Amino acid sequence: MTALQYLNISELFYSIQGESTYAGLPCVFIRLAGCNLRCGYCDARYTYEEAPTAMDLAAILAFVDKYPEVLVEITGGEPLVQTNVHPLIELLLARGRTVLLETNGSWPIDKVAREAIVIMDIKTPGSGMVEAFATDNIAYARARNSIIQGTCEFKFVLTDQNDYHWARDLVHRHNLSQSGPVLFSPARGQVSPLDLATWILQDQLAVRLQLQLHTLIWPQLSRGV
Ligand code: SF4
């Protein structure tokens, strides 16, 4: 590591992991600034609308080291916008940390260290960003999971029933549930958890309904959780 390796940070915080098969576990979060997409339901606009803080990797690691026993999640914004995210992942893995990387699916995931757990969005039509998905990522995800099972999870945020049908058909077409965990989340305020649960049950779909745990625990907070 050199002193010249910086990342633009939006926030560092310690909370409960809320959006994956790791949901519910304590986790230290590294939220990187900047995003190349503009989803209609974005609840993290501050990551690209506010000025970031440049931090070198040593300072980021010093923060993470305060929580030595827990998961580490790198999120955004879009983390893969910044190439220095890769040395950060490597350094965390070398320290024996379990690393989750949340990505919006528009950047190739093939360069992400094999041992990291990628939680990859597949943007739906209702996001307004469906065209941004890097379609090769399905093959890359399959390859990751065939080498180390569970190192890529597929996440869909659904804004209405049309999105649900679109995502369901994509899951079937690519046999995604056989490749890795598939997560269906309702866009907050747009789809009720009950409706999404009903659709999944009716279709007997092998996907995991997930609710953003942190928003249930801290509904009054929009950041730092
Ligand atoms: S990818 Fe994530 S951070 Fe970027 S605009 Fe969409 S919801 Fe917001």
Residues whose N, C-alpha, C, O or C-beta is under 5 A from the ligand:
A	BS01	SF4	C35 L37 R38 C39 C42 D43 A44 G76 G77 N104
